[in-house]
Amino acid sequence: MTTRLLHEEKTYLLRGHIFAVRNELGAGWSEFIYQEALVNLLDTAGIPAQLQPRCMLRHRGVDIHLFVPDLVVWDAIVLELKVLPYQAGFASEHVAQLIHYLKFLGLNLGQLVDFAPAKVKMKRLLWQEPVMTVREDLSYIEALLTRRDRARIDSICSASHVIGEEFGLGYSESHLQTPHGGRTRSAGADLPVWRRHSGSLEAGGVGESSDHMFACR
């Protein structure tokens, strides 16, 4: 029994148009030029495509991060176009970028496209929302904790769980960091970020950061 690929026929059509753009324009152009040519071909073929839709990730009324994918075709496939003349292949940040778009849009299939090589390079990416599990490990600072510290850590972990349940997995660390300086807001509370300093615990003020912040994993 042959297993069909997700959106197999649509992917085949897209690949044909992508190759046509590269063959007709040749090498050496910018990403913008290839993108405009591809949009024109898709429009001529009657294939619905959104060009650089603006996708704002929000949390409790606060703008967290703006995602701008290159193309969303048929409301089913995300295309991210690149021109990478000095790279042998797609980097991990390119894959992560496409995952973020798929996650935000609630889609499962994306395609990275590099117009720089002699033959267009493509990478198909499937996204399935993973199951989130939570594990807390405070063993490395347990000896430093007071009862008051423990209560604050519980509040921070609770806020982290709320964010995890709302956004799930797939976004980068920077996308989920609060935009309110060095403080975390959850359920009306304004919580300081705590850091380790000279064998004791100190609260980081607004705008402070540290590599030794408490993390709930």
Order of alpha helices (4+ residues) and beta strands (2+ residues): alpha-alpha-beta-beta-beta-beta-beta-alpha-beta-beta-alpha-alpha-beta-beta-beta
